[in-house]
């Protein structure tokens, strides 16, 4: 499976977590992570795997900050 497909699945999970009424996450950081996933999806669809990986890793950093 390519980076764009993984990023799309991750975005679905991130949006579900953000929408959860019981979440105590920083929505700004969640939004930042989701924007990075959008970039990963876009870059992956354009065939730019390295840029897609970088954007996905940036998203991971934002989501890690949310949970710490």
Buried (B, 14 or more C-beta within 10 A) or exposed (E): EEBBEBBBEBBEEBEEBBEEEEEEBEEEBBEBBBBBBBBBBBBBBEEBEEBBBBBBEBBBEBBEBBEE
